[in-house]
Amino acid sequence: MKQKQQTASQKKTQEKAEITEEPSKPSVFNEANTSSGSSSNTSVFSSQPEDNGHIVGIDPGHQSESVDMSALEPNGPGSSEMKAKCSTGTQGTYSGVPEYQLNLEISLQLRDELEQRGYQVVMTRTDNETAISNMERAQYAAAQGSEIYVRIHANGDNSHTASGALTMSPSQNNPYIPQLFDQSNHLSQCIIDSYCAATGFQNLGIQYTDTMTGINWSTIPVTILEMGFMTSQNDDLKMNDTEFQKTMVQGIANGIDSYFSS
């Protein structure tokens, strides 16, 4: 789709800034797993929802511009094409909010909502300073047992007229993960349909791409949700409204429910 092609130039070089982790920066690969052992403190009177047996990986796209991620990594397993490890993304034309901040806000709310629905959730980052590349994000989500990998992003365009939401999925001919096409396509369809039904955003469907490092390195069904255009006044202001964000999160979570139930 034309919108996402234009986004690549808008987003300060989409998927552009991914550098080897600096020792001074935090990384999920260096963090201890603090979830283990917590069950011993669970009370029989706990209101925690019953585990539904599913694990979801969530990737809040990009990170702060203060984290230098400009080093290169392969576009996919065995690829000779090298791409920058990550970028800072776009920014709200009307809200002034950076995309990486919006992505994190929605992802943290989505984590909480999914946990209330009984899912276990793996987050690739929980702050804006974590130094982790697109390749490492995909690897981390799968290594932690995630069954699906949902990447949260927002779109941009050279004009202010483009609006609506879309998902991105590997194509049938993806040179790295063609075996994930069917499930990734199904995941992408479930999420975009449920999200747009909840939010009222125009449904721009699924865009198939084989150029995204974070998709190409995934070993589990993967999708990118482009929640809306931060260059559209309607989309930008709605996505940054705290009450409307609850609706957005419900729509994404409903799509994940739909995927696992169909």
Summary of the structure (lengths in Angstrom):
residues: 262
radius of gyration: 17.4
end to end distance: 26.9
largest distance: 55.5
contacts: 929
relative contact order: 0.19
helix: 36%
strand: 17%
